[in-house]
């Protein structure tokens, strides 16, 4: 395992064109629940299924219910960036990391200092 860590460090140190692809695993370390784990949002019970609540149609037709769910389950303002967010921002500041591509929409990469963040979620 130590060899793999050293190889990874060497690759990062010698690179200047890194792109990071991430998702929920980065933000769960900050305490934000994911969607698909056994305790995730998709496995909890609500009046409507989360995948329906998070749709544009639901938002347009049941705006109050959408915001209720969002405030209770998805508001990320109380969370702070973790070591991964911070180290990625440091790599960007050093000119090594060119972009963060993430499924997360919690803003923690930006809060940590990353500027080139692309939030892509389908």
Beta strands, then each sheet from edge to edge (+ up, - down):
strand 1: 18-22
strand 2: 97-102
strand 3: 117-119
sheet 1: 1+ 2+ 3+
end
